[in-house]
Structure formats: structure tokens, C-alpha cells
Amino acid sequence: MRDAESGRGSAGRRQGGRAYGQGDRRRPIGWDAAWAARFRRWGDTLGKLAIRCLSRWVNATRLAYLPGHQRNVRQSRRVLRTVRAFEEPGAGGRTLAYLRAVDPLVFEEVVMSALEDAGLLVLRGTRYSGDGGIDGAVWLLGRGWHAVQAKRYLHHVCLAHVCAFGDVIARGNYDGGLFVHTGRSGAALYPQMAAARIGLWSGDRLLRLIRERHLDGRSGRAMR
């Protein structure tokens, strides 16, 4: 009897030991999902860094013999560092006021630099005049090449500028356009933008791009 009880006790201890060991090796619930999320974030970051480096290299080559453009690109990065250092409260208002005071040509490069910082491949314009209003182009994943026009407005957007930009998009066979500005948008703009496949970036959306390197999740037609 004692032998039987001893055997049962030993078996119990062995079973208990196995259960305890298995419990030790068992991963916490959600462990795999947490690491998968981390890898996705790391992959995202590395992907954006790679695209940013590629974009800088391509544009350095394109602007190699354009010292005025190179100077404005350098100035645009100084502008971004300045506004990103603004602290709350009131950082958004200070940023818009600062952007409205910079040189219009520098503002064009500020927008292109901000898109680049957000992990997009951009092609900066090589002319500041006679280019039909195109300040550059940006590749949006799954939506193709979009022309970019940046306007440093103090007041309301000029509807004629939007119409002209729509004509350029059609003539250039772009997949759409981004109209980025520091002014105020009127209701009359939206039908024209919808017809011309133009996305509007201004206000809070512009601030998120400039200050936080954050792209609105919507692009192309859905950005309006």
C-alpha cells in the first residue's frame, strides 16, 4: 500500500514538475502579436528611411547644377527644424505665422522636404518660373504620381490657381495632385478639386505634415 501511495505521489510530482516546466516555457498571451507589431513598426521606419535617402540622392543629382535651388532646399530644412521646435500651447498658430513669412520659393521646398521626411519619394521642380504651377511631384503608394503645388497664402485660396493646377494635372497625365497652402479654403474650391483629382492639405493636416512628419491616411481622391 505504501509502495502504491509512494508511486502515486511520485507520479504526481513528476506530472506537477512537467506542468510547471511547461508553464515556465509558455509565452504570455499576446506575446507573438506584440512582437509582430514591433517588427511592423521597425519595418515601416526602415522603409521610410530608405525612401527618404533615395529621394535625397535623386534630388541632389537633379539639382546638382542649380545652386539657387540647393540653397532654398537647405533653408527649407532650417525652417522645418525651427517650427518643429515650437512648443505648446500655440505651436500650431506660431507655425502657420512663421510659414506665411518665409520666402515663397523656400515655402515650396519646405513642403517637398516635409513630404520627403514623411517617407515619400519626391521629385523637386527644377524651375521656379514658367513651369505651369508644378513645384514637384510625389509618388503615393498604390495611387501613382501626384503633382504638387505649394502656395504661401495670407488669406483665401485663389480659385484661378486651383483651376490652372487642374489643367496642368490633365496635360501632364498625372494620377492626381496635392494642393498645399497656408491660407483659408472656400466652399467653391471643392467641386473643382473633385473634378481635377486634387487633394487639399492645409490647416491641421498641413501642421501634422510639417511638425510631426505625419501623413494623413487618406490620399488621392479620398484626401479631400
QUILIN-V36932 format. One line per field, one symbol per residue. ss: DSSP state (H for helix, E for strand, - for the rest). phi: phi as a letter, one per 20 degrees, with the letter a starting at -180 (. if undefined). psi: psi as a letter, one per 30 degrees, with the letter a starting at -180 (. if undefined). Layout:
# QUILIN-V36932
ss->???
phi->???
psi->???
This chain:
# QUILIN-V36932
ss->-HHHHHHHHHHHHHHHHHHHHHHHH-----HHHHHHHHHHHHHHHHHHHHHHHHHHHHHHHH----HHHHHHHHHHHHHHHHHH------HHHHHHHHHHH--HHHHHHHHHHHHHH---EEEE-----------EEEEE---EEEEEEEE----E--HHHHHHHHHHHHH----EEEEEE--E---HHHHHHHHH-EEEE-HHHHHHHHHH-------HHHH-
phi->.fffffffffffffffffffffffefffgngfffffffffffffffffffffffffffffffdgdcfffgffffffffffffffefdfenffffffffffefggfffgfgffffffffndecdffdcdbmdmneerbcedgncnedfccdceeecefefffffffffffffelffrbdddbdeddefffffffffemdedcblfffffffedldegfeclffff
psi->eeeeeeeeeeeeeeeeeeeeeeeefkklkfeeeeeeeeeeeeeeeeeeeeeeeeeeeeeeeegegieeeeeeeeeeeeeeeefffklllgeeeeeeeeefflkeeeeefeeeeeeeffgkjljklgkflggggjfalkkkkffakklkkkkikfblkjeeeeeeeeeeeeeghlfalkjklgakklffeeeeeeeghkkkjlbeeeeeeeefhkkkfklbeff.
